[in-house]
């Protein structure tokens, strides 16, 4: 049965993983975000307690 011959499939597997591990991470890491996040203030906002009218 030719599908049990690992020679061509193993080479395809190794080559595809080499592509995934060498080319794709550089393309993903080169991605630039259009909007840089701005840091929010560290002071805590004051919340008012909610008065329950039916209690």
HTML snippet that shows the backbone in 3Dmol.js (N, CA, C, O; Angstrom):
<script src="https://3Dmol.org/build/3Dmol-min.js"></script>
<div id="view" style="width:600px;height:400px;position:relative"></div>
<script>
const pdb = `
ATOM      1  N   UNK A   1       0.846  -1.184   0.000  1.00  0.00           N
ATOM      2  CA  UNK A   1       0.000   0.000   0.000  1.00  0.00           C
ATOM      3  C   UNK A   1       0.886   1.240   0.000  1.00  0.00           C
ATOM      4  O   UNK A   1       1.744   1.382   0.871  1.00  0.00           O
ATOM      5  N   UNK A   2       0.696   2.125  -0.948  1.00  0.00           N
ATOM      6  CA  UNK A   2       1.589   3.292  -1.036  1.00  0.00           C
ATOM      7  C   UNK A   2       1.370   4.316   0.067  1.00  0.00           C
ATOM      8  O   UNK A   2       2.287   5.079   0.371  1.00  0.00           O
ATOM      9  N   UNK A   3       0.198   4.362   0.673  1.00  0.00           N
ATOM     10  CA  UNK A   3      -0.030   5.360   1.709  1.00  0.00           C
ATOM     11  C   UNK A   3       0.724   5.035   2.998  1.00  0.00           C
ATOM     12  O   UNK A   3       0.852   5.895   3.869  1.00  0.00           O
ATOM     13  N   UNK A   4       1.220   3.814   3.126  1.00  0.00           N
ATOM     14  CA  UNK A   4       1.990   3.446   4.309  1.00  0.00           C
ATOM     15  C   UNK A   4       3.479   3.723   4.142  1.00  0.00           C
ATOM     16  O   UNK A   4       4.248   3.548   5.086  1.00  0.00           O
ATOM     17  N   UNK A   5       3.889   4.148   2.967  1.00  0.00           N
ATOM     18  CA  UNK A   5       5.280   4.474   2.735  1.00  0.00           C
ATOM     19  C   UNK A   5       5.552   5.854   3.350  1.00  0.00           C
ATOM     20  O   UNK A   5       5.029   6.843   2.837  1.00  0.00           O
ATOM     21  N   UNK A   6       6.345   5.967   4.426  1.00  0.00           N
ATOM     22  CA  UNK A   6       6.507   7.243   5.119  1.00  0.00           C
ATOM     23  C   UNK A   6       7.474   8.210   4.442  1.00  0.00           C
ATOM     24  O   UNK A   6       7.598   9.350   4.888  1.00  0.00           O
ATOM     25  N   UNK A   7       8.149   7.801   3.401  1.00  0.00           N
ATOM     26  CA  UNK A   7       9.195   8.636   2.822  1.00  0.00           C
ATOM     27  C   UNK A   7       8.673   9.980   2.302  1.00  0.00           C
ATOM     28  O   UNK A   7       9.190  11.010   2.733  1.00  0.00           O
ATOM     29  N   UNK A   8       7.681  10.035   1.404  1.00  0.00           N
ATOM     30  CA  UNK A   8       7.276  11.376   0.940  1.00  0.00           C
ATOM     31  C   UNK A   8       6.496  12.162   1.989  1.00  0.00           C
ATOM     32  O   UNK A   8       6.611  13.386   2.043  1.00  0.00           O
ATOM     33  N   UNK A   9       5.717  11.496   2.814  1.00  0.00           N
ATOM     34  CA  UNK A   9       4.885  12.203   3.789  1.00  0.00           C
ATOM     35  C   UNK A   9       5.708  12.760   4.934  1.00  0.00           C
ATOM     36  O   UNK A   9       5.398  13.828   5.462  1.00  0.00           O
ATOM     37  N   UNK A  10       6.744  12.054   5.318  1.00  0.00           N
ATOM     38  CA  UNK A  10       7.610  12.566   6.378  1.00  0.00           C
ATOM     39  C   UNK A  10       8.364  13.807   5.910  1.00  0.00           C
ATOM     40  O   UNK A  10       8.540  14.754   6.677  1.00  0.00           O
ATOM     41  N   UNK A  11       8.807  13.804   4.666  1.00  0.00           N
ATOM     42  CA  UNK A  11       9.499  14.974   4.118  1.00  0.00           C
ATOM     43  C   UNK A  11       8.547  16.168   4.023  1.00  0.00           C
ATOM     44  O   UNK A  11       8.939  17.299   4.311  1.00  0.00           O
ATOM     45  N   UNK A  12       7.314  15.922   3.625  1.00  0.00           N
ATOM     46  CA  UNK A  12       6.318  16.999   3.555  1.00  0.00           C
ATOM     47  C   UNK A  12       6.026  17.528   4.950  1.00  0.00           C
ATOM     48  O   UNK A  12       5.912  18.740   5.135  1.00  0.00           O
ATOM     49  N   UNK A  13       5.903  16.646   5.932  1.00  0.00           N
ATOM     50  CA  UNK A  13       5.658  17.065   7.312  1.00  0.00           C
ATOM     51  C   UNK A  13       6.798  17.932   7.838  1.00  0.00           C
ATOM     52  O   UNK A  13       6.554  18.988   8.422  1.00  0.00           O
ATOM     53  N   UNK A  14       8.031  17.498   7.638  1.00  0.00           N
ATOM     54  CA  UNK A  14       9.185  18.245   8.132  1.00  0.00           C
ATOM     55  C   UNK A  14       9.291  19.599   7.419  1.00  0.00           C
ATOM     56  O   UNK A  14       9.570  20.612   8.060  1.00  0.00           O
ATOM     57  N   UNK A  15       9.073  19.622   6.109  1.00  0.00           N
ATOM     58  CA  UNK A  15       9.166  20.884   5.373  1.00  0.00           C
ATOM     59  C   UNK A  15       8.066  21.855   5.796  1.00  0.00           C
ATOM     60  O   UNK A  15       8.315  23.053   5.935  1.00  0.00           O
ATOM     61  N   UNK A  16       6.862  21.350   6.000  1.00  0.00           N
ATOM     62  CA  UNK A  16       5.777  22.245   6.415  1.00  0.00           C
ATOM     63  C   UNK A  16       6.040  22.805   7.815  1.00  0.00           C
ATOM     64  O   UNK A  16       5.757  23.979   8.058  1.00  0.00           O
ATOM     65  N   UNK A  17       6.575  21.997   8.746  1.00  0.00           N
ATOM     66  CA  UNK A  17       6.894  22.517  10.073  1.00  0.00           C
ATOM     67  C   UNK A  17       8.042  23.509  10.022  1.00  0.00           C
ATOM     68  O   UNK A  17       8.070  24.457  10.808  1.00  0.00           O
ATOM     69  N   UNK A  18       8.987  23.313   9.118  1.00  0.00           N
ATOM     70  CA  UNK A  18      10.057  24.299   8.961  1.00  0.00           C
ATOM     71  C   UNK A  18       9.500  25.631   8.469  1.00  0.00           C
ATOM     72  O   UNK A  18       9.955  26.694   8.892  1.00  0.00           O
ATOM     73  N   UNK A  19       8.519  25.572   7.580  1.00  0.00           N
ATOM     74  CA  UNK A  19       7.885  26.803   7.120  1.00  0.00           C
ATOM     75  C   UNK A  19       7.144  27.468   8.270  1.00  0.00           C
ATOM     76  O   UNK A  19       7.246  28.680   8.463  1.00  0.00           O
ATOM     77  N   UNK A  20       6.396  26.673   9.036  1.00  0.00           N
ATOM     78  CA  UNK A  20       5.633  27.229  10.155  1.00  0.00           C
ATOM     79  C   UNK A  20       6.543  27.842  11.214  1.00  0.00           C
ATOM     80  O   UNK A  20       6.198  28.864  11.807  1.00  0.00           O
ATOM     81  N   UNK A  21       7.689  27.236  11.453  1.00  0.00           N
ATOM     82  CA  UNK A  21       8.552  27.697  12.533  1.00  0.00           C
ATOM     83  C   UNK A  21       9.550  28.773  12.124  1.00  0.00           C
ATOM     84  O   UNK A  21      10.147  29.407  12.993  1.00  0.00           O
ATOM     85  N   UNK A  22       9.748  29.000  10.826  1.00  0.00           N
ATOM     86  CA  UNK A  22      10.720  30.005  10.414  1.00  0.00           C
ATOM     87  C   UNK A  22      10.075  31.217   9.767  1.00  0.00           C
ATOM     88  O   UNK A  22      10.440  32.347  10.090  1.00  0.00           O
ATOM     89  N   UNK A  23       9.139  31.016   8.873  1.00  0.00           N
ATOM     90  CA  UNK A  23       8.589  32.142   8.114  1.00  0.00           C
ATOM     91  C   UNK A  23       7.413  32.784   8.833  1.00  0.00           C
ATOM     92  O   UNK A  23       7.356  34.009   8.945  1.00  0.00           O
ATOM     93  N   UNK A  24       6.487  31.994   9.316  1.00  0.00           N
ATOM     94  CA  UNK A  24       5.274  32.551   9.898  1.00  0.00           C
ATOM     95  C   UNK A  24       5.498  33.348  11.183  1.00  0.00           C
ATOM     96  O   UNK A  24       4.872  34.398  11.326  1.00  0.00           O
ATOM     97  N   UNK A  25       6.345  32.927  12.128  1.00  0.00           N
ATOM     98  CA  UNK A  25       6.539  33.765  13.331  1.00  0.00           C
ATOM     99  C   UNK A  25       7.106  35.145  13.017  1.00  0.00           C
ATOM    100  O   UNK A  25       6.750  36.118  13.683  1.00  0.00           O
ATOM    101  N   UNK A  26       7.972  35.251  12.026  1.00  0.00           N
ATOM    102  CA  UNK A  26       8.505  36.569  11.683  1.00  0.00           C
ATOM    103  C   UNK A  26       7.413  37.461  11.100  1.00  0.00           C
ATOM    104  O   UNK A  26       7.401  38.667  11.346  1.00  0.00           O
ATOM    105  N   UNK A  27       6.506  36.883  10.337  1.00  0.00           N
ATOM    106  CA  UNK A  27       5.412  37.678   9.782  1.00  0.00           C
ATOM    107  C   UNK A  27       4.423  38.089  10.873  1.00  0.00           C
ATOM    108  O   UNK A  27       3.884  39.195  10.839  1.00  0.00           O
ATOM    109  N   UNK A  28       4.187  37.207  11.829  1.00  0.00           N
ATOM    110  CA  UNK A  28       3.256  37.532  12.910  1.00  0.00           C
ATOM    111  C   UNK A  28       3.862  38.581  13.841  1.00  0.00           C
ATOM    112  O   UNK A  28       3.168  39.505  14.264  1.00  0.00           O
ATOM    113  N   UNK A  29       5.131  38.448  14.159  1.00  0.00           N
ATOM    114  CA  UNK A  29       5.772  39.394  15.061  1.00  0.00           C
ATOM    115  C   UNK A  29       5.991  40.759  14.406  1.00  0.00           C
ATOM    116  O   UNK A  29       6.159  41.751  15.114  1.00  0.00           O
ATOM    117  N   UNK A  30       5.994  40.833  13.090  1.00  0.00           N
ATOM    118  CA  UNK A  30       6.168  42.112  12.406  1.00  0.00           C
ATOM    119  C   UNK A  30       4.862  42.885  12.319  1.00  0.00           C
ATOM    120  O   UNK A  30       4.847  44.018  11.837  1.00  0.00           O
ATOM    121  N   UNK A  31       3.787  42.302  12.769  1.00  0.00           N
ATOM    122  CA  UNK A  31       2.485  42.972  12.718  1.00  0.00           C
ATOM    123  C   UNK A  31       2.493  44.174  13.653  1.00  0.00           C
ATOM    124  O   UNK A  31       2.901  44.071  14.810  1.00  0.00           O
ATOM    125  N   UNK A  32       2.042  45.304  13.143  1.00  0.00           N
ATOM    126  CA  UNK A  32       1.996  46.531  13.940  1.00  0.00           C
ATOM    127  C   UNK A  32       0.542  46.874  14.235  1.00  0.00           C
ATOM    128  O   UNK A  32      -0.306  46.823  13.344  1.00  0.00           O
ATOM    129  N   UNK A  33       0.261  47.219  15.464  1.00  0.00           N
ATOM    130  CA  UNK A  33      -1.078  47.609  15.843  1.00  0.00           C
ATOM    131  C   UNK A  33      -1.309  49.056  15.428  1.00  0.00           C
ATOM    132  O   UNK A  33      -0.425  49.887  15.636  1.00  0.00           O
ATOM    133  N   UNK A  34      -2.451  49.389  14.854  1.00  0.00           N
ATOM    134  CA  UNK A  34      -2.683  50.766  14.420  1.00  0.00           C
ATOM    135  C   UNK A  34      -2.843  51.740  15.579  1.00  0.00           C
ATOM    136  O   UNK A  34      -2.481  52.909  15.448  1.00  0.00           O
ATOM    137  N   UNK A  35      -3.369  51.294  16.692  1.00  0.00           N
ATOM    138  CA  UNK A  35      -3.583  52.174  17.843  1.00  0.00           C
ATOM    139  C   UNK A  35      -2.836  51.606  19.043  1.00  0.00           C
ATOM    140  O   UNK A  35      -3.119  50.499  19.501  1.00  0.00           O
ATOM    141  N   UNK A  36      -1.894  52.368  19.535  1.00  0.00           N
ATOM    142  CA  UNK A  36      -1.179  51.940  20.733  1.00  0.00           C
ATOM    143  C   UNK A  36      -2.083  52.154  21.946  1.00  0.00           C
ATOM    144  O   UNK A  36      -2.741  53.189  22.041  1.00  0.00           O
ATOM    145  N   UNK A  37      -2.129  51.211  22.863  1.00  0.00           N
ATOM    146  CA  UNK A  37      -2.983  51.387  24.038  1.00  0.00           C
ATOM    147  C   UNK A  37      -2.445  52.476  24.958  1.00  0.00           C
ATOM    148  O   UNK A  37      -1.236  52.593  25.157  1.00  0.00           O
ATOM    149  N   UNK A  38      -3.340  53.257  25.508  1.00  0.00           N
ATOM    150  CA  UNK A  38      -2.937  54.306  26.436  1.00  0.00           C
ATOM    151  C   UNK A  38      -3.112  53.794  27.863  1.00  0.00           C
ATOM    152  O   UNK A  38      -4.120  53.154  28.163  1.00  0.00           O
ATOM    153  N   UNK A  39      -2.167  54.059  28.733  1.00  0.00           N
ATOM    154  CA  UNK A  39      -2.308  53.597  30.117  1.00  0.00           C
ATOM    155  C   UNK A  39      -3.410  54.369  30.836  1.00  0.00           C
ATOM    156  O   UNK A  39      -3.523  55.588  30.702  1.00  0.00           O
ATOM    157  N   UNK A  40      -4.213  53.645  31.593  1.00  0.00           N
ATOM    158  CA  UNK A  40      -5.281  54.283  32.342  1.00  0.00           C
ATOM    159  C   UNK A  40      -4.756  54.708  33.706  1.00  0.00           C
ATOM    160  O   UNK A  40      -3.715  54.237  34.164  1.00  0.00           O
ATOM    161  N   UNK A  41      -5.499  55.610  34.346  1.00  0.00           N
ATOM    162  CA  UNK A  41      -5.058  56.105  35.636  1.00  0.00           C
ATOM    163  C   UNK A  41      -5.153  54.987  36.679  1.00  0.00           C
ATOM    164  O   UNK A  41      -5.985  54.086  36.578  1.00  0.00           O
ATOM    165  N   UNK A  42      -4.281  55.074  37.678  1.00  0.00           N
ATOM    166  CA  UNK A  42      -4.237  54.030  38.694  1.00  0.00           C
ATOM    167  C   UNK A  42      -5.139  54.331  39.875  1.00  0.00           C
ATOM    168  O   UNK A  42      -5.367  53.463  40.718  1.00  0.00           O
ATOM    169  N   UNK A  43      -5.654  55.550  39.948  1.00  0.00           N
ATOM    170  CA  UNK A  43      -6.519  55.866  41.087  1.00  0.00           C
ATOM    171  C   UNK A  43      -7.884  55.220  40.895  1.00  0.00           C
ATOM    172  O   UNK A  43      -8.412  55.166  39.785  1.00  0.00           O
ATOM    173  N   UNK A  44      -8.433  54.740  41.978  1.00  0.00           N
ATOM    174  CA  UNK A  44      -9.691  54.017  41.935  1.00  0.00           C
ATOM    175  C   UNK A  44     -10.868  54.994  41.895  1.00  0.00           C
ATOM    176  O   UNK A  44     -10.900  55.973  42.640  1.00  0.00           O
ATOM    177  N   UNK A  45     -11.809  54.720  41.037  1.00  0.00           N
ATOM    178  CA  UNK A  45     -12.975  55.597  40.950  1.00  0.00           C
ATOM    179  C   UNK A  45     -13.911  55.327  42.128  1.00  0.00           C
ATOM    180  O   UNK A  45     -14.039  54.193  42.590  1.00  0.00           O
ATOM    181  N   UNK A  46     -14.559  56.385  42.603  1.00  0.00           N
ATOM    182  CA  UNK A  46     -15.444  56.246  43.757  1.00  0.00           C
ATOM    183  C   UNK A  46     -16.812  55.782  43.263  1.00  0.00           C
ATOM    184  O   UNK A  46     -17.404  56.389  42.370  1.00  0.00           O
ATOM    185  N   UNK A  47     -17.292  54.716  43.850  1.00  0.00           N
ATOM    186  CA  UNK A  47     -18.612  54.196  43.489  1.00  0.00           C
ATOM    187  C   UNK A  47     -19.586  54.486  44.619  1.00  0.00           C
ATOM    188  O   UNK A  47     -19.253  54.361  45.798  1.00  0.00           O
ATOM    189  N   UNK A  48     -20.767  54.866  44.246  1.00  0.00           N
ATOM    190  CA  UNK A  48     -21.810  55.132  45.234  1.00  0.00           C
ATOM    191  C   UNK A  48     -22.628  53.868  45.463  1.00  0.00           C
ATOM    192  O   UNK A  48     -22.883  53.120  44.519  1.00  0.00           O
ATOM    193  N   UNK A  49     -23.039  53.620  46.698  1.00  0.00           N
ATOM    194  CA  UNK A  49     -23.866  52.439  46.946  1.00  0.00           C
ATOM    195  C   UNK A  49     -25.254  52.620  46.315  1.00  0.00           C
ATOM    196  O   UNK A  49     -25.792  53.724  46.239  1.00  0.00           O
ATOM    197  N   UNK A  50     -25.787  51.523  45.882  1.00  0.00           N
ATOM    198  CA  UNK A  50     -27.074  51.555  45.241  1.00  0.00           C
ATOM    199  C   UNK A  50     -28.155  51.383  46.299  1.00  0.00           C
ATOM    200  O   UNK A  50     -28.168  50.387  47.024  1.00  0.00           O
ATOM    201  N   UNK A  51     -29.056  52.346  46.388  1.00  0.00           N
ATOM    202  CA  UNK A  51     -30.133  52.237  47.376  1.00  0.00           C
ATOM    203  C   UNK A  51     -31.264  51.431  46.761  1.00  0.00           C
ATOM    204  O   UNK A  51     -31.732  51.725  45.660  1.00  0.00           O
ATOM    205  N   UNK A  52     -31.690  50.424  47.482  1.00  0.00           N
ATOM    206  CA  UNK A  52     -32.752  49.548  46.975  1.00  0.00           C
ATOM    207  C   UNK A  52     -34.097  50.111  47.438  1.00  0.00           C
ATOM    208  O   UNK A  52     -34.379  50.105  48.636  1.00  0.00           O
ATOM    209  N   UNK A  53     -34.932  50.596  46.517  1.00  0.00           N
ATOM    210  CA  UNK A  53     -36.185  51.218  46.930  1.00  0.00           C
ATOM    211  C   UNK A  53     -37.192  50.219  47.488  1.00  0.00           C
ATOM    212  O   UNK A  53     -38.088  50.632  48.224  1.00  0.00           O
ATOM    213  N   UNK A  54     -37.098  48.953  47.184  1.00  0.00           N
ATOM    214  CA  UNK A  54     -38.093  48.000  47.657  1.00  0.00           C
ATOM    215  C   UNK A  54     -37.646  47.244  48.893  1.00  0.00           C
ATOM    216  O   UNK A  54     -38.357  46.356  49.362  1.00  0.00           O
ATOM    217  N   UNK A  55     -36.493  47.577  49.423  1.00  0.00           N
ATOM    218  CA  UNK A  55     -36.007  46.838  50.576  1.00  0.00           C
ATOM    219  C   UNK A  55     -36.175  47.644  51.839  1.00  0.00           C
ATOM    220  O   UNK A  55     -35.817  47.178  52.921  1.00  0.00           O
TER     221      UNK A  55
END
`;
const viewer = $3Dmol.createViewer("view");
viewer.addModel(pdb, "pdb");
viewer.setStyle({}, {cartoon: {color: "spectrum"}});
viewer.zoomTo();
viewer.render();
</script>
